[in-house]
Amino acid sequence: MLRTKFCDLFGIELPIMAAGMGTIALADLAAAVSEAGGMGTVALAVLTPEAMHNELAAARKLTRRPLACNVLLPFLRSEVIEAVAAAPVEAVTLFWGKPSEHIPLFKSTGKKVIWQCGSAEEALAARRAGADAIIAQGVEAGGHVRGVVTSLALIPQVRDAIGPDVPLVAAGGFADGRGLAAALALGADGAVFGTRFLASVEAAAHPAYKQRILTARAEDTVHTTLFDIGWPDAPHRVLRTAAYEEWERAGRPPSGQRPGEGTPIGEVKHAGMELPPPVKYTVMPPTEYVEGDLEQFAFYAGMSCALTNEILPAGDIVRRIAAEAREVIAKRLAPLG
């Protein structure tokens, strides 16, 4: 019942994909999602060449099922292309660049290319550049957000733009099987889940970060450009934290004039991360290998935090989403037909 073109393209059982959350979606999470029948993603952003190799190899040791890796194009280096070419994965997801420039480059590595975008125009450009699949990300999404349109409006627009043949995956606001069923009804062939997998046992997020997700409401998220040190001019959705509220009380001053800007806020205890010591308004989220004043980090979260209320093993999350989607389709949607 849940077999789609996205499943057929990659040889997976379920149209469920884990988002490539930078510094958080590493080998354990990716492998657990793939092993449960979905598509796990290893995030390569800010990893050293050695760490990229290690994470990809570790994920492959944990599962023989299809895997993807995620590349944030503003951080593209020649070593990343080399790592993708050598990676024991089936696909690479690309985000935040020019389709005509980057899709042919990564297709030359021998991997299938999934292009993530936030508009129908960009999706069409990606299809024309040879993308094997498209992720359309609505503005409800957590983390860095390319577009300004809700998933409900965006997914049908993208489907109409790219036509019926290219697999389309919906992102932004999806947390359970109801969301997956809705994505399929809108014309997608699957859904990407980020915030939901952030609150999983295997995610490399700090325990305090995971707990914050469980109690957050959609209204607690904000779409902003505040956390820009390391990646300027890139809108993102985060939870309100002490850092955000202090900046808001100060009148939302621009970069360079913000309270405490540049102040050291902690330490990254991970040898494989190519990051300077984190300072206030850093792009980095609070991971399990960060020590310091967590309230000063970026708590990336989508509006689907309102539907995320317990920490589970990632495999259980995959199976629960699939079971819920089947129930929605069979018991609510099918009788309407």
C-alpha positions, 0 to 999 in steps of 0.5 A: 500500500505504501510502495511508491516511485521513490521506493522503487527508485532506491529499492526501499520498503517505505517512503520515509526518509530521514533528513540530513541534519548537519552534525546530528544525523550521523551513522547510527541514525542513518543506519537505523532508519534504513534498516527499518525500511526507510532511507537514512541520511548521513550528514557530511556538513563540517566533517573532516575528510577522515570523519566523512569516511568513518561515518559513511563506513560505520553506517554501511557496517550497520546496514546493507540497505540503501543509504543517502548522504547529505551535502550542503553546497555552501560548504562544498569542498573538493574533498566532499566530492571525493568522499561522495564518489567513494561513499558506500551509499546509493544517493546524495542529497544536495541543498542550497545551490544552483541545480545546473551547476551541481547536479551534473557534478555529483551525478558524475560520482555515480550516485543518484542525486536528490535535489532539495528545494523550496520552490516550484521554479527551483524544482523544475530547474533541478529536473531539467539538470537531471535530478533523480528525485526532488525534495520540496521543503515547506516553510514549516520545516526546521533547520535551514529553510530555502522557501517561503511557502507552506508544504500544503501549497508547495507540494502540489505546485512542485508536482505540477511543475516537474510532471508525474515521472520524477519521484517527489518527496515532501518535507516540512511539518511531517511527524507521523503517519497522518503527515505521510498520508497527507504528503501522498495525497498532495502528490508526493511519493514520500516524506522527509522527517527531521524534527521527529528523528531528532527526538530519537535515541540514535540522533546525536543531539544533546539530551537537553535539546531532545527534551526541549523538542518534546515540550515545544509547540509550533508557536515556539518556533521562529523563522529567522536569520539570527544564527548566522555565524558560519553560514550568513544570510541563510533563513532557518527555523529554531525554537525560542531560546535565551539567546533569541529572547535577549536579541528580541528584547534588544530590538532585533539589532542587525549582525555586528550589533547584537548583544554578546556577539562573538562571545565564546559559548562552549566547546566542541568535543569531536575531533572530526568536526571542522569548526572553530570554537562556538561563539554566540549566534553560531550556526551549530546546534547543541549536539551530544558532543558539545559542552557549554551554555546550551541556550546560546546555540541554535535549537533547530526545530520544525513546527512538527515539534508539536506532534513529537512527544517521546524519544524512541529508537529510530526504527520504531519511529519508522515502523510507527509512521508506516503503521499510522499511514496505512491505518489513515489510508485504509480507515479514513481515506479509502472509505471516502472513495 
